[in-house]
Amino acid sequence: MQKVINSSMDKVKPKINMTTKGFSRKQVIVPMNNDIAKEFIKNSSSHIANINCALKTIKSNTIADFIHVDSKGIIITTNNVSSGSDL
């Protein structure tokens, strides 16, 4: 009797790290006082719409996904790494 070798079991899959420590390159940090940032975040949906409208105007492929407040200021998370012209 011959043993059948499964080639998919022989290959080692790379382990993907699903969490990122610190900030990623897809995040744009806007330094701001914490009190002003909390006031700014109240209208976050309109700010996202304005940011995406401006990005569309310059024909960028970048889209702002969401905004949140951190101790450093406001962080805008995008779908890909922003270029200098996007900023």
N, CA, C and O atoms as a Tinker XYZ file with bonds, in Angstrom:
   348  protein
     1  N      0.837000   -1.176000    0.000000    73     2
     2  CA     0.000000    0.000000    0.000000    64     1     3
     3  C      0.883000    1.242000    0.000000    63     2     4     5
     4  O      1.830000    1.341000    0.781000    81     3
     5  N      0.576000    2.157000   -0.855000    73     3     6
     6  CA     1.374000    3.361000   -0.998000    64     5     7
     7  C      0.705000    4.513000   -0.256000    63     6     8     9
     8  O     -0.515000    4.667000   -0.311000    81     7
     9  N      1.514000    5.330000    0.444000    73     7    10
    10  CA     0.989000    6.465000    1.196000    64     9    11
    11  C      0.888000    7.685000    0.271000    63    10    12    13
    12  O      1.852000    8.036000   -0.409000    81    11
    13  N     -0.263000    8.313000    0.252000    73    11    14
    14  CA    -0.486000    9.492000   -0.579000    64    13    15
    15  C     -0.102000   10.721000    0.239000    63    14    16    17
    16  O     -0.563000   10.901000    1.366000    81    15
    17  N      0.741000   11.555000   -0.343000    73    15    18
    18  CA     1.199000   12.756000    0.349000    64    17    19
    19  C      0.369000   13.940000   -0.129000    63    18    20    21
    20  O      0.237000   14.182000   -1.328000    81    19
    21  N     -0.176000   14.656000    0.812000    73    19    22
    22  CA    -0.955000   15.846000    0.504000    64    21    23
    23  C     -0.003000   17.039000    0.449000    63    22    24    25
    24  O      0.566000   17.426000    1.470000    81    23
    25  N      0.170000   17.614000   -0.720000    73    23    26
    26  CA     1.134000   18.696000   -0.892000    64    25    27
    27  C      0.706000   19.972000   -0.160000    63    26    28    29
    28  O      1.560000   20.783000    0.199000    81    27
    29  N     -0.583000   20.163000    0.066000    73    27    30
    30  CA    -1.031000   21.367000    0.764000    64    29    31
    31  C     -0.652000   21.332000    2.239000    63    30    32    33
    32  O     -0.516000   22.384000    2.863000    81    31
    33  N     -0.481000   20.153000    2.799000    73    31    34
    34  CA    -0.092000   20.052000    4.202000    64    33    35
    35  C      1.403000   20.305000    4.370000    63    34    36    37
    36  O      1.848000   20.675000    5.456000    81    35
    37  N      2.184000   20.110000    3.305000    73    35    38
    38  CA     3.625000   20.308000    3.383000    64    37    39
    39  C      3.999000   21.791000    3.396000    63    38    40    41
    40  O      5.041000   22.158000    3.939000    81    39
    41  N      3.177000   22.627000    2.817000    73    39    42
    42  CA     3.481000   24.047000    2.738000    64    41    43
    43  C      3.123000   24.730000    4.057000    63    42    44    45
    44  O      2.078000   24.461000    4.649000    81    43
    45  N      3.996000   25.603000    4.493000    73    43    46
    46  CA     3.764000   26.354000    5.723000    64    45    47
    47  C      3.160000   27.705000    5.340000    63    46    48    49
    48  O      3.730000   28.456000    4.549000    81    47
    49  N      2.013000   27.989000    5.909000    73    47    50
    50  CA     1.359000   29.258000    5.621000    64    49    51
    51  C      1.972000   30.349000    6.483000    63    50    52    53
    52  O      2.241000   30.125000    7.663000    81    51
    53  N      2.199000   31.536000    5.908000    73    51    54
    54  CA     2.746000   32.626000    6.715000    64    53    55
    55  C      1.691000   33.124000    7.699000    63    54    56    57
    56  O      0.506000   33.198000    7.373000    81    55
    57  N      2.130000   33.458000    8.882000    73    55    58
    58  CA     1.219000   33.973000    9.896000    64    57    59
    59  C      1.016000   35.464000    9.658000    63    58    60    61
    60  O      1.977000   36.227000    9.561000    81    59
    61  N     -0.232000   35.862000    9.566000    73    59    62
    62  CA    -0.575000   37.259000    9.316000    64    61    63
    63  C     -0.922000   37.915000   10.637000    63    62    64    65
    64  O     -1.748000   37.407000   11.395000    81    63
    65  N     -0.295000   39.033000   10.907000    73    63    66
    66  CA    -0.578000   39.793000   12.113000    64    65    67
    67  C     -1.800000   40.669000   11.846000    63    66    68    69
    68  O     -1.747000   41.569000   11.008000    81    67
    69  N     -2.881000   40.414000   12.543000    73    67    70
    70  CA    -4.142000   41.111000   12.276000    64    69    71
    71  C     -4.276000   42.426000   13.042000    63    70    72    73
    72  O     -5.179000   43.214000   12.761000    81    71
    73  N     -3.398000   42.669000   13.995000    73    71    74
    74  CA    -3.484000   43.913000   14.747000    64    73    75
    75  C     -2.240000   44.744000   14.495000    63    74    76    77
    76  O     -1.150000   44.210000   14.289000    81    75
    77  N     -2.410000   46.032000   14.514000    73    75    78
    78  CA    -1.305000   46.954000   14.304000    64    77    79
    79  C     -1.116000   47.767000   15.569000    63    78    80    81
    80  O     -2.067000   48.354000   16.085000    81    79
    81  N      0.101000   47.801000   16.067000    73    79    82
    82  CA     0.391000   48.637000   17.234000    64    81    83
    83  C      0.770000   50.016000   16.735000    63    82    84    85
    84  O      1.586000   50.150000   15.824000    81    83
    85  N      0.182000   51.037000   17.328000    73    83    86
    86  CA     0.482000   52.398000   16.904000    64    85    87
    87  C     -0.303000   52.786000   15.668000    63    86    88    89
    88  O     -1.293000   52.146000   15.315000    81    87
    89  N      0.148000   53.830000   15.024000    73    87    90
    90  CA    -0.550000   54.363000   13.864000    64    89    91
    91  C     -0.070000   53.682000   12.591000    63    90    92    93
    92  O      1.095000   53.301000   12.480000    81    91
    93  N     -0.972000   53.534000   11.639000    73    91    94
    94  CA    -0.594000   52.956000   10.356000    64    93    95
    95  C     -0.456000   54.082000    9.336000    63    94    96    97
    96  O     -0.806000   55.229000    9.616000    81    95
    97  N      0.049000   53.755000    8.167000    73    95    98
    98  CA     0.228000   54.765000    7.136000    64    97    99
    99  C     -1.094000   55.150000    6.487000    63    98   100   101
   100  O     -1.139000   56.111000    5.719000    81    99
   101  N     -2.161000   54.432000    6.775000    73    99   102
   102  CA    -3.478000   54.765000    6.219000    64   101   103
   103  C     -4.215000   55.753000    7.111000    63   102   104   105
   104  O     -5.386000   56.051000    6.877000    81   103
   105  N     -3.545000   56.254000    8.114000    73   103   106
   106  CA    -4.163000   57.204000    9.023000    64   105   107
   107  C     -3.489000   58.556000    8.893000    63   106   108   109
   108  O     -2.262000   58.652000    8.853000    81   107
   109  N     -4.297000   59.593000    8.828000    73   107   110
   110  CA    -3.798000   60.957000    8.770000    64   109   111
   111  C     -4.085000   61.587000   10.120000    63   110   112   113
   112  O     -5.239000   61.667000   10.542000    81   111
   113  N     -3.041000   62.034000   10.797000    73   111   114
   114  CA    -3.182000   62.616000   12.129000    64   113   115
   115  C     -3.214000   64.129000   12.000000    63   114   116   117
   116  O     -2.325000   64.735000   11.401000    81   115
   117  N     -4.253000   64.733000   12.573000    73   115   118
   118  CA    -4.383000   66.179000   12.588000    64   117   119
   119  C     -4.235000   66.618000   14.045000    63   118   120   121
   120  O     -5.168000   66.464000   14.833000    81   119
   121  N     -3.065000   67.165000   14.412000    73   119   122
   122  CA    -2.869000   67.578000   15.808000    64   121   123
   123  C     -3.871000   68.656000   16.190000    63   122   124   125
   124  O     -4.097000   69.618000   15.456000    81   123
   125  N     -4.463000   68.464000   17.360000    73   123   126
   126  CA    -5.513000   69.390000   17.772000    64   125   127
   127  C     -5.710000   69.268000   19.278000    63   126   128   129
   128  O     -5.500000   68.200000   19.852000    81   127
   129  N     -6.108000   70.349000   19.906000    73   127   130
   130  CA    -6.453000   70.349000   21.323000    64   129   131
   131  C     -7.615000   69.388000   21.544000    63   130   132   133
   132  O     -8.522000   69.310000   20.714000    81   131
   133  N     -7.596000   68.661000   22.647000    73   131   134
   134  CA    -8.606000   67.635000   22.911000    64   133   135
   135  C    -10.019000   68.216000   22.979000    63   134   136   137
   136  O    -10.963000   67.588000   22.497000    81   135
   137  N    -10.179000   69.389000   23.562000    73   135   138
   138  CA   -11.519000   69.999000   23.653000    64   137   139
   139  C    -12.054000   70.375000   22.270000    63   138   140   141
   140  O    -13.232000   70.168000   21.979000    81   139
   141  N    -11.192000   70.924000   21.426000    73   139   142
   142  CA   -11.594000   71.282000   20.072000    64   141   143
   143  C    -11.890000   70.030000   19.260000    63   142   144   145
   144  O    -12.824000   70.009000   18.459000    81   143
   145  N    -11.091000   68.983000   19.469000    73   143   146
   146  CA   -11.293000   67.723000   18.742000    64   145   147
   147  C    -12.639000   67.100000   19.089000    63   146   148   149
   148  O    -13.325000   66.580000   18.209000    81   147
   149  N    -13.022000   67.149000   20.358000    73   147   150
   150  CA   -14.319000   66.591000   20.763000    64   149   151
   151  C    -15.474000   67.374000   20.151000    63   150   152   153
   152  O    -16.502000   66.796000   19.799000    81   151
   153  N    -15.307000   68.679000   20.023000    73   151   154
   154  CA   -16.333000   69.504000   19.390000    64   153   155
   155  C    -16.403000   69.224000   17.883000    63   154   156   157
   156  O    -17.484000   69.205000   17.293000    81   155
   157  N    -15.233000   69.008000   17.272000    73   155   158
   158  CA   -15.132000   68.717000   15.845000    64   157   159
   159  C    -15.796000   67.379000   15.511000    63   158   160   161
   160  O    -16.436000   67.246000   14.468000    81   159
   161  N    -15.647000   66.406000   16.380000    73   159   162
   162  CA   -16.124000   65.040000   16.109000    64   161   163
   163  C    -17.657000   64.959000   16.153000    63   162   164   165
   164  O    -18.227000   63.991000   15.647000    81   163
   165  N    -18.322000   65.931000   16.733000    73   163   166
   166  CA   -19.788000   65.913000   16.790000    64   165   167
   167  C    -20.406000   65.943000   15.399000    63   166   168   169
   168  O    -21.490000   65.396000   15.195000    81   167
   169  N    -19.738000   66.570000   14.445000    73   167   170
   170  CA   -20.222000   66.640000   13.060000    64   169   171
   171  C    -19.339000   65.803000   12.145000    63   170   172   173
   172  O    -19.059000   66.203000   11.016000    81   171
   173  N    -18.905000   64.659000   12.618000    73   171   174
   174  CA   -17.932000   63.855000   11.868000    64   173   175
   175  C    -18.475000   63.383000   10.517000    63   174   176   177
   176  O    -17.717000   63.301000    9.551000    81   175
   177  N    -19.753000   63.077000   10.430000    73   175   178
   178  CA   -20.291000   62.603000    9.148000    64   177   179
   179  C    -20.237000   63.697000    8.082000    63   178   180   181
   180  O    -19.944000   63.410000    6.922000    81   179
   181  N    -20.513000   64.937000    8.458000    73   179   182
   182  CA   -20.416000   66.023000    7.483000    64   181   183
   183  C    -18.957000   66.312000    7.127000    63   182   184   185
   184  O    -18.660000   66.678000    5.990000    81   183
   185  N    -18.049000   66.153000    8.087000    73   183   186
   186  CA   -16.625000   66.355000    7.804000    64   185   187
   187  C    -16.101000   65.287000    6.843000    63   186   188   189
   188  O    -15.322000   65.592000    5.940000    81   187
   189  N    -16.522000   64.049000    7.033000    73   187   190
   190  CA   -16.128000   62.964000    6.121000    64   189   191
   191  C    -16.647000   63.258000    4.713000    63   190   192   193
   192  O    -15.924000   63.071000    3.734000    81   191
   193  N    -17.885000   63.714000    4.609000    73   191   194
   194  CA   -18.461000   64.039000    3.298000    64   193   195
   195  C    -17.682000   65.161000    2.624000    63   194   196   197
   196  O    -17.431000   65.105000    1.420000    81   195
   197  N    -17.295000   66.185000    3.394000    73   195   198
   198  CA   -16.520000   67.295000    2.832000    64   197   199
   199  C    -15.127000   66.844000    2.399000    63   198   200   201
   200  O    -14.641000   67.256000    1.345000    81   199
   201  N    -14.488000   66.008000    3.201000    73   199   202
   202  CA   -13.155000   65.493000    2.859000    64   201   203
   203  C    -13.238000   64.669000    1.582000    63   202   204   205
   204  O    -12.415000   64.838000    0.682000    81   203
   205  N    -14.226000   63.774000    1.494000    73   203   206
   206  CA   -14.356000   62.931000    0.306000    64   205   207
   207  C    -14.714000   63.747000   -0.934000    63   206   208   209
   208  O    -14.291000   63.408000   -2.039000    81   207
   209  N    -15.478000   64.804000   -0.765000    73   207   210
   210  CA   -15.811000   65.686000   -1.887000    64   209   211
   211  C    -14.547000   66.389000   -2.396000    63   210   212   213
   212  O    -14.332000   66.501000   -3.603000    81   211
   213  N    -13.722000   66.856000   -1.467000    73   211   214
   214  CA   -12.464000   67.513000   -1.862000    64   213   215
   215  C    -11.521000   66.530000   -2.540000    63   214   216   217
   216  O    -10.852000   66.884000   -3.511000    81   215
   217  N    -11.459000   65.282000   -2.034000    73   215   218
   218  CA   -10.605000   64.264000   -2.655000    64   217   219
   219  C    -11.105000   63.904000   -4.054000    63   218   220   221
   220  O    -10.311000   63.649000   -4.959000    81   219
   221  N    -12.424000   63.885000   -4.221000    73   219   222
   222  CA   -13.001000   63.592000   -5.538000    64   221   223
   223  C    -12.701000   64.722000   -6.518000    63   222   224   225
   224  O    -12.465000   64.476000   -7.701000    81   223
   225  N    -12.710000   65.962000   -6.025000    73   223   226
   226  CA   -12.430000   67.121000   -6.863000    64   225   227
   227  C    -11.024000   67.064000   -7.444000    63   226   228   229
   228  O    -10.813000   67.430000   -8.600000    81   227
   229  N    -10.055000   66.605000   -6.643000    73   227   230
   230  CA    -8.674000   66.520000   -7.148000    64   229   231
   231  C     -8.404000   65.179000   -7.830000    63   230   232   233
   232  O     -7.262000   64.864000   -8.165000    81   231
   233  N     -9.466000   64.391000   -8.033000    73   231   234
   234  CA    -9.392000   63.102000   -8.735000    64   233   235
   235  C     -8.452000   62.118000   -8.044000    63   234   236   237
   236  O     -7.641000   61.451000   -8.686000    81   235
   237  N     -8.580000   62.045000   -6.727000    73   235   238
   238  CA    -7.772000   61.123000   -5.932000    64   237   239
   239  C     -8.508000   59.794000   -5.781000    63   238   240   241
   240  O     -9.739000   59.757000   -5.788000    81   239
   241  N     -7.759000   58.715000   -5.646000    73   239   242
   242  CA    -8.354000   57.399000   -5.386000    64   241   243
   243  C     -8.543000   57.155000   -3.898000    63   242   244   245
   244  O     -9.109000   56.134000   -3.508000    81   243
   245  N     -8.085000   58.066000   -3.071000    73   243   246
   246  CA    -8.192000   57.928000   -1.625000    64   245   247
   247  C     -9.587000   58.326000   -1.167000    63   246   248   249
   248  O    -10.166000   59.295000   -1.659000    81   247
   249  N    -10.119000   57.554000   -0.207000    73   247   250
   250  CA   -11.425000   57.840000    0.379000    64   249   251
   251  C    -11.268000   57.818000    1.896000    63   250   252   253
   252  O    -10.671000   56.896000    2.452000    81   251
   253  N    -11.802000   58.828000    2.556000    73   251   254
   254  CA   -11.791000   58.863000    4.017000    64   253   255
   255  C    -12.900000   57.954000    4.529000    63   254   256   257
   256  O    -14.064000   58.108000    4.158000    81   255
   257  N    -12.526000   57.000000    5.390000    73   255   258
   258  CA   -13.505000   56.042000    5.914000    64   257   259
   259  C    -14.175000   56.543000    7.187000    63   258   260   261
   260  O    -15.403000   56.554000    7.279000    81   259
   261  N    -13.389000   56.952000    8.157000    73   259   262
   262  CA   -13.976000   57.464000    9.391000    64   261   263
   263  C    -12.982000   58.330000   10.142000    63   262   264   265
   264  O    -11.785000   58.319000    9.856000    81   263
   265  N    -13.493000   59.076000   11.102000    73   263   266
   266  CA   -12.702000   59.981000   11.935000    64   265   267
   267  C    -12.887000   59.549000   13.384000    63   266   268   269
   268  O    -13.991000   59.194000   13.797000    81   267
   269  N    -11.803000   59.580000   14.152000    73   267   270
   270  CA   -11.935000   59.386000   15.592000    64   269   271
   271  C    -10.936000   60.260000   16.330000    63   270   272   273
   272  O     -9.964000   60.741000   15.748000    81   271
   273  N    -11.188000   60.459000   17.615000    73   271   274
   274  CA   -10.360000   61.322000   18.452000    64   273   275
   275  C     -9.368000   60.465000   19.216000    63   274   276   277
   276  O     -9.711000   59.409000   19.748000    81   275
   277  N     -8.141000   60.935000   19.260000    73   275   278
   278  CA    -7.086000   60.284000   20.029000    64   277   279
   279  C     -6.440000   61.361000   20.902000    63   278   280   281
   280  O     -6.776000   62.540000   20.793000    81   279
   281  N     -5.530000   60.957000   21.750000    73   279   282
   282  CA    -4.854000   61.922000   22.616000    64   281   283
   283  C     -4.004000   62.908000   21.814000    63   282   284   285
   284  O     -3.705000   64.000000   22.298000    81   283
   285  N     -3.616000   62.540000   20.605000    73   283   286
   286  CA    -2.786000   63.403000   19.765000    64   285   287
   287  C     -3.618000   64.359000   18.911000    63   286   288   289
   288  O     -3.076000   65.324000   18.374000    81   287
   289  N     -4.903000   64.115000   18.776000    73   287   290
   290  CA    -5.766000   64.958000   17.955000    64   289   291
   291  C     -6.790000   64.124000   17.231000    63   290   292   293
   292  O     -7.268000   63.121000   17.762000    81   291
   293  N     -7.133000   64.523000   16.026000    73   291   294
   294  CA    -8.101000   63.800000   15.211000    64   293   295
   295  C     -7.354000   62.892000   14.251000    63   294   296   297
   296  O     -6.354000   63.293000   13.655000    81   295
   297  N     -7.836000   61.677000   14.103000    73   295   298
   298  CA    -7.223000   60.719000   13.194000    64   297   299
   299  C     -8.245000   60.366000   12.122000    63   298   300   301
   300  O     -9.343000   59.895000   12.421000    81   299
   301  N     -7.868000   60.601000   10.869000    73   299   302
   302  CA    -8.723000   60.290000    9.724000    64   301   303
   303  C     -8.174000   59.025000    9.089000    63   302   304   305
   304  O     -7.033000   59.005000    8.629000    81   303
   305  N     -8.974000   57.973000    9.060000    73   303   306
   306  CA    -8.563000   56.703000    8.479000    64   305   307
   307  C     -9.039000   56.634000    7.041000    63   306   308   309
   308  O    -10.210000   56.885000    6.753000    81   307
   309  N     -8.122000   56.290000    6.134000    73   307   310
   310  CA    -8.427000   56.252000    4.705000    64   309   311
   311  C     -8.335000   54.826000    4.180000    63   310   312   313
   312  O     -7.876000   53.924000    4.880000    81   311
   313  N     -8.772000   54.634000    2.950000    73   311   314
   314  CA    -8.763000   53.302000    2.351000    64   313   315
   315  C     -7.379000   52.903000    1.853000    63   314   316   317
   316  O     -7.107000   51.712000    1.708000    81   315
   317  N     -6.500000   53.859000    1.589000    73   315   318
   318  CA    -5.131000   53.555000    1.191000    64   317   319
   319  C     -4.207000   54.667000    1.672000    63   318   320   321
   320  O     -4.664000   55.656000    2.245000    81   319
   321  N     -2.934000   54.506000    1.441000    73   319   322
   322  CA    -1.953000   55.477000    1.903000    64   321   323
   323  C     -2.138000   56.786000    1.140000    63   322   324   325
   324  O     -2.200000   56.792000   -0.089000    81   323
   325  N     -2.225000   57.886000    1.872000    73   323   326
   326  CA    -2.450000   59.187000    1.257000    64   325   327
   327  C     -1.148000   59.749000    0.699000    63   326   328   329
   328  O     -0.080000   59.593000    1.292000    81   327
   329  N     -1.256000   60.398000   -0.440000    73   327   330
   330  CA    -0.094000   61.057000   -1.034000    64   329   331
   331  C     -0.032000   62.496000   -0.535000    63   330   332   333
   332  O     -0.933000   62.969000    0.158000    81   331
   333  N      1.028000   63.167000   -0.893000    73   331   334
   334  CA     1.180000   64.573000   -0.485000    64   333   335
   335  C      0.102000   65.461000   -1.049000    63   334   336   337
   336  O     -0.338000   66.399000   -0.384000    81   335
   337  N     -0.336000   65.185000   -2.270000    73   335   338
   338  CA    -1.392000   66.015000   -2.866000    64   337   339
   339  C     -2.744000   65.762000   -2.189000    63   338   340   341
   340  O     -3.593000   66.653000   -2.149000    81   339
   341  N     -2.945000   64.545000   -1.657000    73   339   342
   342  CA    -4.195000   64.254000   -0.941000    64   341   343
   343  C     -4.281000   65.040000    0.358000    63   342   344   345
   344  O     -5.355000   65.481000    0.767000    81   343
   345  N     -3.131000   65.206000    0.998000    73   343   346
   346  CA    -3.144000   65.910000    2.275000    64   345   347
   347  C     -3.467000   67.371000    2.070000    63   346   348
   348  O     -3.524000   68.132000    3.036000    81   347
